Amino acid sequence: MPDTRFTLDRIVDGKHAVLVAPGRSDPDRPLVLPYPWLPADAREGDILTAIPLPDGGVSLKVDRAATRSARERLSRLQGRIPRGPDGDLSL
């Protein structure tokens, strides 16, 4: 089994972690794991790599380079969003 990447979308009630596999899974059906199964240094928005173990299990590891790259890409995209007028807005 090749390495599989997931994005740590959110942590729910400090008990569960919601992971999504962009481009590979239905966003309405994320992978939900017990929060303690995550690496201790994982935080929302991190890219996690699932590494198969010889015994058939899986180890999750934070991929710092992929996380940094994704955050930079998102920052560039956010910078391209047109800004509205400054000041109060009347509706």
C-alpha positions as CSV (number, residue, x, y, z in Angstrom):
1,M,0.0,0.0,0.0
2,P,1.5,3.4,-1.0
3,D,1.7,6.2,1.5
4,T,-1.6,8.1,1.7
5,R,-2.0,11.7,2.6
6,F,-4.8,13.3,4.6
7,T,-5.6,16.8,5.8
8,L,-6.5,17.2,9.4
9,D,-9.7,19.1,8.9
10,R,-10.8,19.6,12.4
11,I,-10.8,18.3,16.0
12,V,-14.2,17.7,17.5
13,D,-14.6,18.1,21.3
14,G,-11.0,17.1,21.8
15,K,-12.0,13.5,21.3
16,H,-12.2,12.9,17.5
17,A,-10.1,14.0,14.5
18,V,-11.7,14.5,11.1
19,L,-9.4,13.7,8.2
20,V,-10.1,14.3,4.5
21,A,-8.2,12.9,1.6
22,P,-8.4,15.7,-1.1
23,G,-9.3,14.4,-4.5
24,R,-9.7,10.8,-3.3
25,S,-12.6,10.8,-1.0
26,D,-16.1,12.1,-0.8
27,P,-16.0,15.3,1.3
28,D,-19.3,14.2,2.9
29,R,-17.7,11.0,4.2
30,P,-14.5,12.0,6.0
31,L,-12.4,9.7,8.0
32,V,-13.0,10.1,11.7
33,L,-10.4,8.8,14.2
34,P,-10.0,9.0,17.9
35,Y,-7.9,12.2,18.6
36,P,-5.3,10.2,20.7
37,W,-4.4,8.3,17.5
38,L,-2.9,11.5,16.0
39,P,0.8,12.4,16.4
40,A,1.2,14.7,19.4
41,D,2.4,17.6,17.3
42,A,-0.6,17.5,14.8
43,R,-2.8,20.5,14.5
44,E,-5.8,21.5,12.3
45,G,-4.7,22.1,8.7
46,D,-1.7,19.8,8.8
47,I,-1.1,17.2,6.1
48,L,-0.7,13.8,7.6
49,T,0.9,10.8,5.9
50,A,-0.3,7.3,6.7
51,I,2.6,5.0,6.6
52,P,1.9,1.2,6.5
53,L,3.6,-0.8,9.2
54,P,5.0,-4.4,8.7
55,D,2.4,-5.7,11.1
56,G,-0.5,-4.4,8.9
57,G,-1.1,-1.3,11.1
58,V,-0.7,2.3,10.1
59,S,1.4,5.1,11.5
60,L,0.4,8.8,11.0
61,K,3.1,11.4,10.6
62,V,2.9,15.1,10.1
63,D,4.4,16.1,6.8
64,R,5.8,19.5,7.6
65,A,7.0,20.2,4.0
66,A,3.6,19.4,2.5
67,T,1.8,21.4,5.2
68,R,4.0,24.4,4.6
69,S,3.5,24.1,0.8
70,A,-0.3,23.9,1.2
71,R,-0.4,26.9,3.5
72,E,1.7,29.0,1.2
73,R,-0.5,28.0,-1.8
74,L,-3.7,28.9,0.2
75,S,-2.1,32.2,1.3
76,R,-1.4,33.1,-2.4
77,L,-5.0,32.2,-3.3
78,Q,-6.4,34.3,-0.5
79,G,-4.2,37.2,-1.7
80,R,-6.0,37.1,-5.0
81,I,-9.4,37.5,-3.6
82,P,-10.7,41.0,-4.4
83,R,-11.1,43.2,-1.4
84,G,-14.3,45.2,-0.8
85,P,-14.5,48.9,0.0
86,D,-13.0,50.1,3.3
87,G,-15.2,51.4,6.0
88,D,-18.8,50.8,6.9
89,L,-21.1,49.1,4.5
90,S,-24.8,49.9,4.2
91,L,-27.1,47.0,3.4
